[in-house]
Amino acid sequence: MKVVINDCYGGFGLSDIALEEYKNRKGITDPNFYYYDIPRDCPVLVEMVEGGGVEGTFSELKIVEIPDDVNWYIEEYDGMEHVAERHRTWR
């Protein structure tokens, strides 16, 4: 599975043009739809990132490949992200 993350300090983001392209490809007409609504494993997003030139002002997008059966989430520090596996915890 391919997952898109931000690989620099600043945070995940798409340019305005890339967001409009994504919405067009997916047929999204909701004016309140924003880039943070996009699932990071969306094949359309992955394809756009592979094509390049879609980053927002403070982002550097990267594709991380993980096994299909991993229960994953994105963890971040000051906008720099990595994919982590969920584990059980108790208190």
PyMOL Python script that loads the backbone (N, CA, C, O; Angstrom):
from pymol import cmd

cmd.read_pdbstr("""\
ATOM      1  N   MET A   1       0.846  -1.171   0.000  1.00  0.00           N
ATOM      2  CA  MET A   1       0.000   0.000   0.000  1.00  0.00           C
ATOM      3  C   MET A   1       0.896   1.241   0.000  1.00  0.00           C
ATOM      4  O   MET A   1       1.945   1.267   0.644  1.00  0.00           O
ATOM      5  N   LYS A   2       0.466   2.251  -0.725  1.00  0.00           N
ATOM      6  CA  LYS A   2       1.205   3.506  -0.775  1.00  0.00           C
ATOM      7  C   LYS A   2       0.450   4.564   0.025  1.00  0.00           C
ATOM      8  O   LYS A   2      -0.768   4.702  -0.085  1.00  0.00           O
ATOM      9  N   VAL A   3       1.217   5.315   0.844  1.00  0.00           N
ATOM     10  CA  VAL A   3       0.648   6.353   1.695  1.00  0.00           C
ATOM     11  C   VAL A   3       1.455   7.626   1.471  1.00  0.00           C
ATOM     12  O   VAL A   3       2.684   7.583   1.419  1.00  0.00           O
ATOM     13  N   VAL A   4       0.774   8.752   1.340  1.00  0.00           N
ATOM     14  CA  VAL A   4       1.440  10.041   1.136  1.00  0.00           C
ATOM     15  C   VAL A   4       1.657  10.714   2.485  1.00  0.00           C
ATOM     16  O   VAL A   4       0.738  10.824   3.296  1.00  0.00           O
ATOM     17  N   ILE A   5       2.900  11.165   2.711  1.00  0.00           N
ATOM     18  CA  ILE A   5       3.227  11.904   3.933  1.00  0.00           C
ATOM     19  C   ILE A   5       3.984  13.178   3.562  1.00  0.00           C
ATOM     20  O   ILE A   5       4.460  13.333   2.437  1.00  0.00           O
ATOM     21  N   ASN A   6       4.080  14.074   4.523  1.00  0.00           N
ATOM     22  CA  ASN A   6       4.905  15.262   4.367  1.00  0.00           C
ATOM     23  C   ASN A   6       6.282  14.965   4.953  1.00  0.00           C
ATOM     24  O   ASN A   6       6.387  14.454   6.068  1.00  0.00           O
ATOM     25  N   ASP A   7       7.333  15.283   4.209  1.00  0.00           N
ATOM     26  CA  ASP A   7       8.697  14.925   4.607  1.00  0.00           C
ATOM     27  C   ASP A   7       9.538  16.144   4.962  1.00  0.00           C
ATOM     28  O   ASP A   7      10.756  16.122   4.779  1.00  0.00           O
ATOM     29  N   CYS A   8       8.914  17.205   5.466  1.00  0.00           N
ATOM     30  CA  CYS A   8       9.660  18.375   5.929  1.00  0.00           C
ATOM     31  C   CYS A   8       8.842  19.060   7.015  1.00  0.00           C
ATOM     32  O   CYS A   8       7.654  18.784   7.178  1.00  0.00           O
ATOM     33  N   TYR A   9       9.483  19.952   7.752  1.00  0.00           N
ATOM     34  CA  TYR A   9       8.750  20.724   8.752  1.00  0.00           C
ATOM     35  C   TYR A   9       7.809  21.677   8.033  1.00  0.00           C
ATOM     36  O   TYR A   9       8.179  22.261   7.015  1.00  0.00           O
ATOM     37  N   GLY A  10       6.620  21.840   8.540  1.00  0.00           N
ATOM     38  CA  GLY A  10       5.650  22.738   7.940  1.00  0.00           C
ATOM     39  C   GLY A  10       4.273  22.124   7.879  1.00  0.00           C
ATOM     40  O   GLY A  10       3.317  22.728   8.366  1.00  0.00           O
ATOM     41  N   GLY A  11       4.136  20.943   7.298  1.00  0.00           N
ATOM     42  CA  GLY A  11       2.839  20.281   7.280  1.00  0.00           C
ATOM     43  C   GLY A  11       2.386  19.868   5.907  1.00  0.00           C
ATOM     44  O   GLY A  11       2.788  20.447   4.898  1.00  0.00           O
ATOM     45  N   PHE A  12       1.537  18.851   5.881  1.00  0.00           N
ATOM     46  CA  PHE A  12       0.965  18.335   4.652  1.00  0.00           C
ATOM     47  C   PHE A  12       0.104  19.398   3.990  1.00  0.00           C
ATOM     48  O   PHE A  12      -0.643  20.109   4.662  1.00  0.00           O
ATOM     49  N   GLY A  13       0.208  19.502   2.689  1.00  0.00           N
ATOM     50  CA  GLY A  13      -0.645  20.427   1.958  1.00  0.00           C
ATOM     51  C   GLY A  13      -0.488  20.265   0.464  1.00  0.00           C
ATOM     52  O   GLY A  13       0.547  19.807  -0.022  1.00  0.00           O
ATOM     53  N   LEU A  14      -1.517  20.642  -0.253  1.00  0.00           N
ATOM     54  CA  LEU A  14      -1.493  20.657  -1.711  1.00  0.00           C
ATOM     55  C   LEU A  14      -1.612  22.103  -2.173  1.00  0.00           C
ATOM     56  O   LEU A  14      -2.169  22.947  -1.471  1.00  0.00           O
ATOM     57  N   SER A  15      -1.087  22.377  -3.351  1.00  0.00           N
ATOM     58  CA  SER A  15      -1.293  23.695  -3.935  1.00  0.00           C
ATOM     59  C   SER A  15      -2.768  23.840  -4.281  1.00  0.00           C
ATOM     60  O   SER A  15      -3.483  22.843  -4.388  1.00  0.00           O
ATOM     61  N   ASP A  16      -3.223  25.064  -4.455  1.00  0.00           N
ATOM     62  CA  ASP A  16      -4.621  25.299  -4.814  1.00  0.00           C
ATOM     63  C   ASP A  16      -4.956  24.622  -6.143  1.00  0.00           C
ATOM     64  O   ASP A  16      -6.039  24.059  -6.301  1.00  0.00           O
ATOM     65  N   ILE A  17      -4.034  24.679  -7.087  1.00  0.00           N
ATOM     66  CA  ILE A  17      -4.249  24.060  -8.395  1.00  0.00           C
ATOM     67  C   ILE A  17      -4.359  22.542  -8.251  1.00  0.00           C
ATOM     68  O   ILE A  17      -5.224  21.921  -8.870  1.00  0.00           O
ATOM     69  N   ALA A  18      -3.491  21.945  -7.441  1.00  0.00           N
ATOM     70  CA  ALA A  18      -3.526  20.497  -7.234  1.00  0.00           C
ATOM     71  C   ALA A  18      -4.816  20.072  -6.542  1.00  0.00           C
ATOM     72  O   ALA A  18      -5.385  19.034  -6.881  1.00  0.00           O
ATOM     73  N   LEU A  19      -5.283  20.857  -5.579  1.00  0.00           N
ATOM     74  CA  LEU A  19      -6.533  20.532  -4.899  1.00  0.00           C
ATOM     75  C   LEU A  19      -7.696  20.547  -5.891  1.00  0.00           C
ATOM     76  O   LEU A  19      -8.543  19.654  -5.864  1.00  0.00           O
ATOM     77  N   GLU A  20      -7.743  21.540  -6.754  1.00  0.00           N
ATOM     78  CA  GLU A  20      -8.801  21.600  -7.758  1.00  0.00           C
ATOM     79  C   GLU A  20      -8.707  20.421  -8.724  1.00  0.00           C
ATOM     80  O   GLU A  20      -9.731  19.867  -9.123  1.00  0.00           O
ATOM     81  N   GLU A  21      -7.487  20.034  -9.103  1.00  0.00           N
ATOM     82  CA  GLU A  21      -7.291  18.880  -9.974  1.00  0.00           C
ATOM     83  C   GLU A  21      -7.792  17.606  -9.290  1.00  0.00           C
ATOM     84  O   GLU A  21      -8.463  16.786  -9.917  1.00  0.00           O
ATOM     85  N   TYR A  22      -7.469  17.442  -8.016  1.00  0.00           N
ATOM     86  CA  TYR A  22      -7.937  16.281  -7.255  1.00  0.00           C
ATOM     87  C   TYR A  22      -9.461  16.251  -7.249  1.00  0.00           C
ATOM     88  O   TYR A  22     -10.065  15.216  -7.531  1.00  0.00           O
ATOM     89  N   LYS A  23     -10.085  17.387  -6.927  1.00  0.00           N
ATOM     90  CA  LYS A  23     -11.546  17.446  -6.872  1.00  0.00           C
ATOM     91  C   LYS A  23     -12.158  17.113  -8.233  1.00  0.00           C
ATOM     92  O   LYS A  23     -13.168  16.414  -8.305  1.00  0.00           O
ATOM     93  N   ASN A  24     -11.554  17.606  -9.300  1.00  0.00           N
ATOM     94  CA  ASN A  24     -12.050  17.297 -10.645  1.00  0.00           C
ATOM     95  C   ASN A  24     -11.952  15.807 -10.941  1.00  0.00           C
ATOM     96  O   ASN A  24     -12.893  15.209 -11.462  1.00  0.00           O
ATOM     97  N   ARG A  25     -10.810  15.207 -10.607  1.00  0.00           N
ATOM     98  CA  ARG A  25     -10.618  13.771 -10.872  1.00  0.00           C
ATOM     99  C   ARG A  25     -11.590  12.909 -10.085  1.00  0.00           C
ATOM    100  O   ARG A  25     -12.033  11.871 -10.575  1.00  0.00           O
ATOM    101  N   LYS A  26     -11.926  13.324  -8.879  1.00  0.00           N
ATOM    102  CA  LYS A  26     -12.815  12.556  -8.008  1.00  0.00           C
ATOM    103  C   LYS A  26     -14.283  12.964  -8.159  1.00  0.00           C
ATOM    104  O   LYS A  26     -15.159  12.318  -7.582  1.00  0.00           O
ATOM    105  N   GLY A  27     -14.567  14.026  -8.924  1.00  0.00           N
ATOM    106  CA  GLY A  27     -15.939  14.480  -9.095  1.00  0.00           C
ATOM    107  C   GLY A  27     -16.504  15.144  -7.858  1.00  0.00           C
ATOM    108  O   GLY A  27     -17.710  15.072  -7.618  1.00  0.00           O
ATOM    109  N   ILE A  28     -15.662  15.788  -7.069  1.00  0.00           N
ATOM    110  CA  ILE A  28     -16.078  16.432  -5.820  1.00  0.00           C
ATOM    111  C   ILE A  28     -16.509  17.864  -6.124  1.00  0.00           C
ATOM    112  O   ILE A  28     -15.755  18.637  -6.715  1.00  0.00           O
ATOM    113  N   THR A  29     -17.733  18.208  -5.712  1.00  0.00           N
ATOM    114  CA  THR A  29     -18.252  19.554  -5.958  1.00  0.00           C
ATOM    115  C   THR A  29     -18.449  20.352  -4.673  1.00  0.00           C
ATOM    116  O   THR A  29     -18.816  21.526  -4.722  1.00  0.00           O
ATOM    117  N   ASP A  30     -18.209  19.729  -3.538  1.00  0.00           N
ATOM    118  CA  ASP A  30     -18.385  20.390  -2.236  1.00  0.00           C
ATOM    119  C   ASP A  30     -17.382  21.539  -2.103  1.00  0.00           C
ATOM    120  O   ASP A  30     -16.176  21.293  -2.115  1.00  0.00           O
ATOM    121  N   PRO A  31     -17.849  22.790  -1.977  1.00  0.00           N
ATOM    122  CA  PRO A  31     -16.914  23.916  -1.853  1.00  0.00           C
ATOM    123  C   PRO A  31     -16.160  23.916  -0.525  1.00  0.00           C
ATOM    124  O   PRO A  31     -15.161  24.622  -0.387  1.00  0.00           O
ATOM    125  N   ASN A  32     -16.622  23.134   0.455  1.00  0.00           N
ATOM    126  CA  ASN A  32     -15.958  23.059   1.758  1.00  0.00           C
ATOM    127  C   ASN A  32     -14.963  21.906   1.848  1.00  0.00           C
ATOM    128  O   ASN A  32     -14.419  21.646   2.921  1.00  0.00           O
ATOM    129  N   PHE A  33     -14.719  21.215   0.746  1.00  0.00           N
ATOM    130  CA  PHE A  33     -13.750  20.118   0.728  1.00  0.00           C
ATOM    131  C   PHE A  33     -12.359  20.726   0.679  1.00  0.00           C
ATOM    132  O   PHE A  33     -12.090  21.620  -0.123  1.00  0.00           O
ATOM    133  N   TYR A  34     -11.466  20.227   1.552  1.00  0.00           N
ATOM    134  CA  TYR A  34     -10.114  20.767   1.626  1.00  0.00           C
ATOM    135  C   TYR A  34      -9.116  19.620   1.595  1.00  0.00           C
ATOM    136  O   TYR A  34      -9.507  18.463   1.752  1.00  0.00           O
ATOM    137  N   TYR A  35      -7.860  19.910   1.399  1.00  0.00           N
ATOM    138  CA  TYR A  35      -6.859  18.853   1.243  1.00  0.00           C
ATOM    139  C   TYR A  35      -6.763  17.941   2.450  1.00  0.00           C
ATOM    140  O   TYR A  35      -6.417  16.771   2.290  1.00  0.00           O
ATOM    141  N   TYR A  36      -7.049  18.416   3.638  1.00  0.00           N
ATOM    142  CA  TYR A  36      -6.972  17.545   4.818  1.00  0.00           C
ATOM    143  C   TYR A  36      -8.113  16.520   4.853  1.00  0.00           C
ATOM    144  O   TYR A  36      -8.109  15.626   5.700  1.00  0.00           O
ATOM    145  N   ASP A  37      -9.084  16.639   3.950  1.00  0.00           N
ATOM    146  CA  ASP A  37     -10.171  15.657   3.841  1.00  0.00           C
ATOM    147  C   ASP A  37      -9.772  14.451   2.980  1.00  0.00           C
ATOM    148  O   ASP A  37     -10.509  13.467   2.920  1.00  0.00           O
ATOM    149  N   ILE A  38      -8.635  14.519   2.327  1.00  0.00           N
ATOM    150  CA  ILE A  38      -8.215  13.465   1.401  1.00  0.00           C
ATOM    151  C   ILE A  38      -7.558  12.325   2.175  1.00  0.00           C
ATOM    152  O   ILE A  38      -6.622  12.565   2.937  1.00  0.00           O
ATOM    153  N   PRO A  39      -8.027  11.093   1.995  1.00  0.00           N
ATOM    154  CA  PRO A  39      -7.342   9.954   2.619  1.00  0.00           C
ATOM    155  C   PRO A  39      -5.935   9.828   2.034  1.00  0.00           C
ATOM    156  O   PRO A  39      -5.758   9.899   0.818  1.00  0.00           O
ATOM    157  N   ARG A  40      -4.964   9.649   2.873  1.00  0.00           N
ATOM    158  CA  ARG A  40      -3.571   9.638   2.429  1.00  0.00           C
ATOM    159  C   ARG A  40      -3.208   8.436   1.585  1.00  0.00           C
ATOM    160  O   ARG A  40      -2.171   8.431   0.922  1.00  0.00           O
ATOM    161  N   ASP A  41      -4.060   7.408   1.601  1.00  0.00           N
ATOM    162  CA  ASP A  41      -3.796   6.236   0.767  1.00  0.00           C
ATOM    163  C   ASP A  41      -4.668   6.238  -0.493  1.00  0.00           C
ATOM    164  O   ASP A  41      -4.765   5.220  -1.179  1.00  0.00           O
ATOM    165  N   CYS A  42      -5.298   7.364  -0.797  1.00  0.00           N
ATOM    166  CA  CYS A  42      -6.150   7.483  -1.981  1.00  0.00           C
ATOM    167  C   CYS A  42      -5.296   7.316  -3.245  1.00  0.00           C
ATOM    168  O   CYS A  42      -4.312   8.035  -3.420  1.00  0.00           O
ATOM    169  N   PRO A  43      -5.658   6.383  -4.122  1.00  0.00           N
ATOM    170  CA  PRO A  43      -4.883   6.154  -5.341  1.00  0.00           C
ATOM    171  C   PRO A  43      -4.741   7.396  -6.222  1.00  0.00           C
ATOM    172  O   PRO A  43      -3.714   7.569  -6.878  1.00  0.00           O
ATOM    173  N   VAL A  44      -5.752   8.258  -6.246  1.00  0.00           N
ATOM    174  CA  VAL A  44      -5.660   9.485  -7.046  1.00  0.00           C
ATOM    175  C   VAL A  44      -4.605  10.416  -6.455  1.00  0.00           C
ATOM    176  O   VAL A  44      -3.813  10.995  -7.198  1.00  0.00           O
ATOM    177  N   LEU A  45      -4.581  10.567  -5.141  1.00  0.00           N
ATOM    178  CA  LEU A  45      -3.564  11.396  -4.491  1.00  0.00           C
ATOM    179  C   LEU A  45      -2.181  10.824  -4.751  1.00  0.00           C
ATOM    180  O   LEU A  45      -1.261  11.563  -5.100  1.00  0.00           O
ATOM    181  N   VAL A  46      -2.023   9.522  -4.586  1.00  0.00           N
ATOM    182  CA  VAL A  46      -0.726   8.879  -4.810  1.00  0.00           C
ATOM    183  C   VAL A  46      -0.255   9.138  -6.247  1.00  0.00           C
ATOM    184  O   VAL A  46       0.905   9.484  -6.471  1.00  0.00           O
ATOM    185  N   GLU A  47      -1.147   8.971  -7.202  1.00  0.00           N
ATOM    186  CA  GLU A  47      -0.809   9.191  -8.607  1.00  0.00           C
ATOM    187  C   GLU A  47      -0.374  10.641  -8.856  1.00  0.00           C
ATOM    188  O   GLU A  47       0.583  10.888  -9.590  1.00  0.00           O
ATOM    189  N   MET A  48      -1.072  11.588  -8.246  1.00  0.00           N
ATOM    190  CA  MET A  48      -0.714  12.994  -8.416  1.00  0.00           C
ATOM    191  C   MET A  48       0.645  13.297  -7.804  1.00  0.00           C
ATOM    192  O   MET A  48       1.433  14.032  -8.399  1.00  0.00           O
ATOM    193  N   VAL A  49       0.936  12.750  -6.636  1.00  0.00           N
ATOM    194  CA  VAL A  49       2.229  12.975  -5.988  1.00  0.00           C
ATOM    195  C   VAL A  49       3.343  12.335  -6.809  1.00  0.00           C
ATOM    196  O   VAL A  49       4.424  12.908  -6.941  1.00  0.00           O
ATOM    197  N   GLU A  50       3.088  11.156  -7.358  1.00  0.00           N
ATOM    198  CA  GLU A  50       4.091  10.505  -8.212  1.00  0.00           C
ATOM    199  C   GLU A  50       4.397  11.359  -9.436  1.00  0.00           C
ATOM    200  O   GLU A  50       5.521  11.340  -9.938  1.00  0.00           O
ATOM    201  N   GLY A  51       3.410  12.107  -9.921  1.00  0.00           N
ATOM    202  CA  GLY A  51       3.610  12.985 -11.073  1.00  0.00           C
ATOM    203  C   GLY A  51       4.386  14.242 -10.727  1.00  0.00           C
ATOM    204  O   GLY A  51       4.988  14.859 -11.605  1.00  0.00           O
ATOM    205  N   GLY A  52       4.379  14.627  -9.459  1.00  0.00           N
ATOM    206  CA  GLY A  52       5.150  15.774  -8.989  1.00  0.00           C
ATOM    207  C   GLY A  52       4.435  17.105  -9.145  1.00  0.00           C
ATOM    208  O   GLY A  52       3.445  17.228  -9.866  1.00  0.00           O
ATOM    209  N   GLY A  53       4.971  18.097  -8.445  1.00  0.00           N
ATOM    210  CA  GLY A  53       4.489  19.465  -8.561  1.00  0.00           C
ATOM    211  C   GLY A  53       3.165  19.765  -7.905  1.00  0.00           C
ATOM    212  O   GLY A  53       2.478  20.696  -8.328  1.00  0.00           O
ATOM    213  N   VAL A  54       2.775  19.021  -6.891  1.00  0.00           N
ATOM    214  CA  VAL A  54       1.467  19.228  -6.253  1.00  0.00           C
ATOM    215  C   VAL A  54       1.573  19.798  -4.841  1.00  0.00           C
ATOM    216  O   VAL A  54       0.550  20.089  -4.221  1.00  0.00           O
ATOM    217  N   GLU A  55       2.778  19.960  -4.329  1.00  0.00           N
ATOM    218  CA  GLU A  55       2.968  20.375  -2.937  1.00  0.00           C
ATOM    219  C   GLU A  55       2.450  21.783  -2.678  1.00  0.00           C
ATOM    220  O   GLU A  55       2.469  22.654  -3.548  1.00  0.00           O
ATOM    221  N   GLY A  56       1.988  21.968  -1.448  1.00  0.00           N
ATOM    222  CA  GLY A  56       1.638  23.295  -0.975  1.00  0.00           C
ATOM    223  C   GLY A  56       2.897  24.049  -0.599  1.00  0.00           C
ATOM    224  O   GLY A  56       4.003  23.525  -0.732  1.00  0.00           O
ATOM    225  N   THR A  57       2.734  25.276  -0.130  1.00  0.00           N
ATOM    226  CA  THR A  57       3.858  26.161   0.176  1.00  0.00           C
ATOM    227  C   THR A  57       4.833  25.579   1.185  1.00  0.00           C
ATOM    228  O   THR A  57       6.045  25.711   1.009  1.00  0.00           O
ATOM    229  N   PHE A  58       4.341  24.939   2.234  1.00  0.00           N
ATOM    230  CA  PHE A  58       5.206  24.449   3.302  1.00  0.00           C
ATOM    231  C   PHE A  58       5.231  22.933   3.376  1.00  0.00           C
ATOM    232  O   PHE A  58       5.281  22.371   4.470  1.00  0.00           O
ATOM    233  N   SER A  59       5.197  22.262   2.231  1.00  0.00           N
ATOM    234  CA  SER A  59       5.190  20.808   2.248  1.00  0.00           C
ATOM    235  C   SER A  59       6.142  20.232   1.206  1.00  0.00           C
ATOM    236  O   SER A  59       6.457  20.858   0.194  1.00  0.00           O
ATOM    237  N   GLU A  60       6.576  19.034   1.494  1.00  0.00           N
ATOM    238  CA  GLU A  60       7.405  18.238   0.585  1.00  0.00           C
ATOM    239  C   GLU A  60       6.842  16.824   0.683  1.00  0.00           C
ATOM    240  O   GLU A  60       7.143  16.089   1.624  1.00  0.00           O
ATOM    241  N   LEU A  61       6.032  16.456  -0.285  1.00  0.00           N
ATOM    242  CA  LEU A  61       5.302  15.199  -0.195  1.00  0.00           C
ATOM    243  C   LEU A  61       6.144  14.020  -0.661  1.00  0.00           C
ATOM    244  O   LEU A  61       6.950  14.121  -1.586  1.00  0.00           O
ATOM    245  N   LYS A  62       5.925  12.902   0.018  1.00  0.00           N
ATOM    246  CA  LYS A  62       6.685  11.687  -0.226  1.00  0.00           C
ATOM    247  C   LYS A  62       5.720  10.507  -0.120  1.00  0.00           C
ATOM    248  O   LYS A  62       4.752  10.549   0.638  1.00  0.00           O
ATOM    249  N   ILE A  63       5.998   9.461  -0.887  1.00  0.00           N
ATOM    250  CA  ILE A  63       5.190   8.248  -0.820  1.00  0.00           C
ATOM    251  C   ILE A  63       5.951   7.188  -0.044  1.00  0.00           C
ATOM    252  O   ILE A  63       7.113   6.903  -0.330  1.00  0.00           O
ATOM    253  N   VAL A  64       5.277   6.608   0.943  1.00  0.00           N
ATOM    254  CA  VAL A  64       5.843   5.543   1.750  1.00  0.00           C
ATOM    255  C   VAL A  64       5.061   4.272   1.431  1.00  0.00           C
ATOM    256  O   VAL A  64       3.831   4.285   1.411  1.00  0.00           O
ATOM    257  N   GLU A  65       5.770   3.179   1.183  1.00  0.00           N
ATOM    258  CA  GLU A  65       5.108   1.900   0.931  1.00  0.00           C
ATOM    259  C   GLU A  65       5.122   1.072   2.202  1.00  0.00           C
ATOM    260  O   GLU A  65       6.161   0.893   2.837  1.00  0.00           O
ATOM    261  N   ILE A  66       3.935   0.564   2.565  1.00  0.00           N
ATOM    262  CA  ILE A  66       3.798  -0.262   3.752  1.00  0.00           C
ATOM    263  C   ILE A  66       3.028  -1.535   3.381  1.00  0.00           C
ATOM    264  O   ILE A  66       2.318  -1.546   2.374  1.00  0.00           O
ATOM    265  N   PRO A  67       3.152  -2.598   4.166  1.00  0.00           N
ATOM    266  CA  PRO A  67       2.378  -3.812   3.888  1.00  0.00           C
ATOM    267  C   PRO A  67       0.883  -3.533   3.959  1.00  0.00           C
ATOM    268  O   PRO A  67       0.434  -2.710   4.757  1.00  0.00           O
ATOM    269  N   ASP A  68       0.117  -4.222   3.123  1.00  0.00           N
ATOM    270  CA  ASP A  68      -1.334  -4.009   3.047  1.00  0.00           C
ATOM    271  C   ASP A  68      -2.066  -4.301   4.355  1.00  0.00           C
ATOM    272  O   ASP A  68      -3.104  -3.694   4.620  1.00  0.00           O
ATOM    273  N   ASP A  69      -1.558  -5.207   5.172  1.00  0.00           N
ATOM    274  CA  ASP A  69      -2.284  -5.626   6.371  1.00  0.00           C
ATOM    275  C   ASP A  69      -1.960  -4.805   7.617  1.00  0.00           C
ATOM    276  O   ASP A  69      -2.400  -5.155   8.712  1.00  0.00           O
ATOM    277  N   VAL A  70      -1.207  -3.733   7.472  1.00  0.00           N
ATOM    278  CA  VAL A  70      -0.818  -2.919   8.622  1.00  0.00           C
ATOM    279  C   VAL A  70      -1.943  -1.957   8.998  1.00  0.00           C
ATOM    280  O   VAL A  70      -2.507  -1.285   8.135  1.00  0.00           O
ATOM    281  N   ASN A  71      -2.263  -1.897  10.280  1.00  0.00           N
ATOM    282  CA  ASN A  71      -3.218  -0.925  10.803  1.00  0.00           C
ATOM    283  C   ASN A  71      -2.405   0.335  11.119  1.00  0.00           C
ATOM    284  O   ASN A  71      -1.775   0.423  12.173  1.00  0.00           O
ATOM    285  N   TRP A  72      -2.421   1.285  10.222  1.00  0.00           N
ATOM    286  CA  TRP A  72      -1.496   2.418  10.274  1.00  0.00           C
ATOM    287  C   TRP A  72      -2.191   3.737  10.601  1.00  0.00           C
ATOM    288  O   TRP A  72      -3.411   3.873  10.516  1.00  0.00           O
ATOM    289  N   TYR A  73      -1.365   4.686  10.974  1.00  0.00           N
ATOM    290  CA  TYR A  73      -1.801   6.065  11.140  1.00  0.00           C
ATOM    291  C   TYR A  73      -0.603   6.958  10.871  1.00  0.00           C
ATOM    292  O   TYR A  73       0.535   6.487  10.842  1.00  0.00           O
ATOM    293  N   ILE A  74      -0.854   8.237  10.674  1.00  0.00           N
ATOM    294  CA  ILE A  74       0.226   9.182  10.416  1.00  0.00           C
ATOM    295  C   ILE A  74       0.518   9.938  11.697  1.00  0.00           C
ATOM    296  O   ILE A  74      -0.374  10.514  12.318  1.00  0.00           O
ATOM    297  N   GLU A  75       1.774   9.923  12.075  1.00  0.00           N
ATOM    298  CA  GLU A  75       2.232  10.651  13.245  1.00  0.00           C
ATOM    299  C   GLU A  75       3.078  11.820  12.758  1.00  0.00           C
ATOM    300  O   GLU A  75       3.784  11.702  11.756  1.00  0.00           O
ATOM    301  N   GLU A  76       3.011  12.940  13.458  1.00  0.00           N
ATOM    302  CA  GLU A  76       3.781  14.097  13.000  1.00  0.00           C
ATOM    303  C   GLU A  76       4.391  14.874  14.161  1.00  0.00           C
ATOM    304  O   GLU A  76       3.919  14.823  15.297  1.00  0.00           O
ATOM    305  N   TYR A  77       5.453  15.591  13.828  1.00  0.00           N
ATOM    306  CA  TYR A  77       6.098  16.500  14.769  1.00  0.00           C
ATOM    307  C   TYR A  77       6.443  17.762  13.993  1.00  0.00           C
ATOM    308  O   TYR A  77       7.252  17.711  13.067  1.00  0.00           O
ATOM    309  N   ASP A  78       5.850  18.883  14.349  1.00  0.00           N
ATOM    310  CA  ASP A  78       6.043  20.155  13.654  1.00  0.00           C
ATOM    311  C   ASP A  78       5.798  20.037  12.151  1.00  0.00           C
ATOM    312  O   ASP A  78       6.440  20.719  11.352  1.00  0.00           O
ATOM    313  N   GLY A  79       4.877  19.179  11.784  1.00  0.00           N
ATOM    314  CA  GLY A  79       4.520  19.027  10.380  1.00  0.00           C
ATOM    315  C   GLY A  79       5.260  17.944   9.641  1.00  0.00           C
ATOM    316  O   GLY A  79       4.810  17.516   8.578  1.00  0.00           O
ATOM    317  N   MET A  80       6.400  17.473  10.173  1.00  0.00           N
ATOM    318  CA  MET A  80       7.127  16.369   9.547  1.00  0.00           C
ATOM    319  C   MET A  80       6.447  15.073   9.984  1.00  0.00           C
ATOM    320  O   MET A  80       6.242  14.837  11.175  1.00  0.00           O
ATOM    321  N   GLU A  81       6.104  14.244   9.010  1.00  0.00           N
ATOM    322  CA  GLU A  81       5.286  13.071   9.290  1.00  0.00           C
ATOM    323  C   GLU A  81       6.011  11.759   9.037  1.00  0.00           C
ATOM    324  O   GLU A  81       6.996  11.697   8.302  1.00  0.00           O
ATOM    325  N   HIS A  82       5.492  10.717   9.668  1.00  0.00           N
ATOM    326  CA  HIS A  82       5.893   9.344   9.350  1.00  0.00           C
ATOM    327  C   HIS A  82       4.682   8.435   9.582  1.00  0.00           C
ATOM    328  O   HIS A  82       3.745   8.786  10.300  1.00  0.00           O
ATOM    329  N   VAL A  83       4.730   7.274   8.960  1.00  0.00           N
ATOM    330  CA  VAL A  83       3.659   6.301   9.122  1.00  0.00           C
ATOM    331  C   VAL A  83       4.028   5.393  10.286  1.00  0.00           C
ATOM    332  O   VAL A  83       5.150   4.891  10.357  1.00  0.00           O
ATOM    333  N   ALA A  84       3.089   5.182  11.192  1.00  0.00           N
ATOM    334  CA  ALA A  84       3.314   4.325  12.353  1.00  0.00           C
ATOM    335  C   ALA A  84       2.240   3.246  12.383  1.00  0.00           C
ATOM    336  O   ALA A  84       1.145   3.427  11.852  1.00  0.00           O
ATOM    337  N   GLU A  85       2.568   2.135  13.004  1.00  0.00           N
ATOM    338  CA  GLU A  85       1.614   1.047  13.171  1.00  0.00           C
ATOM    339  C   GLU A  85       0.897   1.201  14.494  1.00  0.00           C
ATOM    340  O   GLU A  85       1.519   1.506  15.512  1.00  0.00           O
ATOM    341  N   ARG A  86      -0.412   0.993  14.485  1.00  0.00           N
ATOM    342  CA  ARG A  86      -1.184   1.081  15.731  1.00  0.00           C
ATOM    343  C   ARG A  86      -0.892  -0.123  16.617  1.00  0.00           C
ATOM    344  O   ARG A  86      -0.787  -1.252  16.137  1.00  0.00           O
ATOM    345  N   HIS A  87      -0.765   0.131  17.902  1.00  0.00           N
ATOM    346  CA  HIS A  87      -0.574  -0.922  18.885  1.00  0.00           C
ATOM    347  C   HIS A  87      -1.578  -0.717  20.006  1.00  0.00           C
ATOM    348  O   HIS A  87      -2.125   0.375  20.162  1.00  0.00           O
ATOM    349  N   ARG A  88      -1.815  -1.736  20.768  1.00  0.00           N
ATOM    350  CA  ARG A  88      -2.734  -1.613  21.881  1.00  0.00           C
ATOM    351  C   ARG A  88      -2.000  -1.037  23.075  1.00  0.00           C
ATOM    352  O   ARG A  88      -0.841  -1.369  23.325  1.00  0.00           O
ATOM    353  N   THR A  89      -2.676  -0.178  23.807  1.00  0.00           N
ATOM    354  CA  THR A  89      -2.123   0.382  25.046  1.00  0.00           C
ATOM    355  C   THR A  89      -3.205   0.385  26.109  1.00  0.00           C
ATOM    356  O   THR A  89      -4.393   0.457  25.793  1.00  0.00           O
ATOM    357  N   TRP A  90      -2.796   0.307  27.373  1.00  0.00           N
ATOM    358  CA  TRP A  90      -3.717   0.364  28.499  1.00  0.00           C
ATOM    359  C   TRP A  90      -3.154   1.314  29.543  1.00  0.00           C
ATOM    360  O   TRP A  90      -1.948   1.554  29.602  1.00  0.00           O
ATOM    361  N   ARG A  91      -4.045   1.846  30.362  1.00  0.00           N
ATOM    362  CA  ARG A  91      -3.621   2.713  31.483  1.00  0.00           C
ATOM    363  C   ARG A  91      -4.212   2.171  32.747  1.00  0.00           C
ATOM    364  O   ARG A  91      -3.995   2.733  33.821  1.00  0.00           O
TER     365      ARG A  91
END
""", "prot")
cmd.dss("prot")
cmd.show_as("cartoon", "prot")
cmd.util.cbc("prot")
cmd.orient("prot")
